[in-house]
Amino acid sequence: MDGLRQTQGDAGVHSHITVIGHSYGTRLIGEAASHGDGLKVDDMIAVGSPGMGVDNVRHLHVDQRHFWSESAPGDQVPYAAPVLGGHGVAPGDGRFGGNVMTTDTRGHSGYWDIGSDSLANQALVVTGRYGDVGLQAGSPPS
């Protein structure tokens, strides 16, 4: 992420960087974000996550208002964290913190179904339209 920021040069350009992880990819993001200065991203989205290796969003070096998660009905992976152990609290769990987005898809791979609210919510975060994101819980930035 440091390299990506460097490519923007000294022109004062700051693009909006969002990192999105799915399933065990969220664990990878969690490991990277919880060490050093974190990932230095504008927003972080965890989709269908078994846990990110931490118990609270504050350990990811991102403002909790800029952390987002989705857990669809029928997706067993987010509910496996306690059984699997070692993954921390699943991001959709209220104890984790951050924003929990609404989903209208089912299963572990439907989050990107064309025309779904699940996909639209991700796009709204990526484009910084926080007030339009459907939320189950949380407090997005204004």
C-alpha positions in Angstrom: 0.0 0.0 0.0 3.0 2.3 0.7 4.1 1.7 -2.9 0.7 2.5 -4.3 0.6 5.8 -2.4 4.1 6.6 -3.7 3.0 6.2 -7.3 0.7 9.1 -6.8 3.7 11.4 -6.5 4.0 14.8 -4.9 1.2 16.4 -6.9 -1.1 16.3 -3.9 -3.2 13.6 -5.5 -4.9 11.2 -3.1 -7.0 8.5 -4.6 -9.5 6.7 -2.4 -8.1 3.3 -1.6 -10.4 0.5 -0.4 -9.1 -3.0 0.4 -11.7 -5.8 0.1 -11.1 -9.3 1.4 -13.3 -12.3 1.1 -13.2 -15.4 3.3 -9.7 -16.2 4.4 -8.5 -13.2 2.4 -9.9 -11.2 5.3 -7.5 -13.0 7.6 -4.6 -11.9 5.3 -5.8 -8.3 5.5 -6.2 -8.6 9.2 -2.6 -9.8 9.6 -1.2 -7.0 7.4 -3.3 -4.3 9.0 -2.7 -5.2 12.6 1.1 -4.9 12.3 3.3 -1.7 12.1 1.3 1.3 10.8 -1.4 -0.9 9.2 -2.4 -0.7 5.6 -3.0 3.0 5.4 -6.2 2.6 3.4 -9.2 4.8 3.3 -11.7 2.0 3.8 -11.5 -1.7 4.6 -14.3 -4.3 3.7 -14.4 -7.8 5.1 -16.8 -10.1 3.3 -17.8 -13.6 4.5 -15.0 -13.5 7.1 -14.1 -16.2 9.5 -12.2 -13.6 11.5 -9.3 -11.3 10.9 -6.9 -12.5 13.7 -8.0 -9.8 16.1 -10.9 -9.3 18.4 -11.7 -5.6 17.6 -11.5 -3.2 14.7 -9.2 -0.9 16.7 -6.4 -3.4 16.2 -6.5 -2.9 12.4 -5.2 0.7 12.4 -8.4 2.0 10.6 -11.1 4.3 12.0 -14.0 2.0 12.9 -16.3 4.3 10.8 -14.3 3.2 7.8 -14.4 -0.5 8.5 -17.3 -2.5 6.8 -18.4 -6.1 6.8 -20.9 -8.3 5.1 -22.2 -11.7 6.3 -24.9 -13.3 4.1 -27.6 -15.7 5.3 -26.5 -19.2 4.6 -22.8 -18.3 4.6 -21.4 -20.6 7.3 -17.8 -19.2 7.2 -18.5 -16.1 9.5 -20.1 -18.4 12.1 -17.1 -20.8 12.0 -14.7 -18.5 13.8 -15.4 -19.8 17.3 -15.2 -23.4 16.1 -12.0 -22.9 14.0 -10.3 -20.9 16.8 -7.4 -18.5 16.3 -9.2 -16.2 13.9 -10.5 -13.7 16.5 -14.0 -12.3 16.6 -15.8 -12.4 13.2 -16.3 -8.8 11.8 -20.1 -9.2 11.7 -20.2 -9.8 15.5 -21.2 -6.7 17.4 -18.2 -7.0 19.7 -15.9 -6.4 16.7 -17.0 -2.9 16.0 -17.2 -1.1 12.7 -20.1 -1.1 10.2 -22.1 -4.1 9.3 -23.7 -3.7 5.9 -27.0 -5.2 4.8 -26.9 -8.1 2.4 -29.6 -9.5 0.2 -27.6 -12.5 -1.2 -27.2 -16.0 0.2 -24.2 -18.3 0.7 -20.5 -17.7 0.6 -20.1 -16.5 -2.9 -23.2 -14.4 -3.7 -21.8 -11.1 -2.4 -21.0 -10.0 -6.0 -24.2 -11.0 -7.7 -25.1 -8.4 -10.3 -27.9 -6.1 -9.2 -27.6 -7.1 -5.5 -27.6 -4.7 -2.6 -24.6 -6.6 -1.3 -22.5 -5.6 -4.4 -24.1 -2.1 -4.4 -23.1 -1.5 -0.8 -19.5 -2.4 -1.6 -19.5 0.0 -4.6 -20.9 2.8 -2.4 -18.1 2.4 0.1 -15.5 2.3 -2.7 -16.8 5.5 -4.1 -17.2 7.2 -0.7 -21.0 7.5 -0.8 -21.3 6.4 2.9 -24.7 7.9 3.5 -26.2 5.6 0.9 -24.8 2.4 2.3 -27.4 0.0 3.8 -26.4 -0.8 7.4 -27.5 -3.3 10.0 -25.3 -1.7 12.6 -22.6 0.9 12.9 -21.9 4.5 12.4 -20.5 5.5 9.0 -18.4 8.7 8.4 -20.4 11.8 7.5 
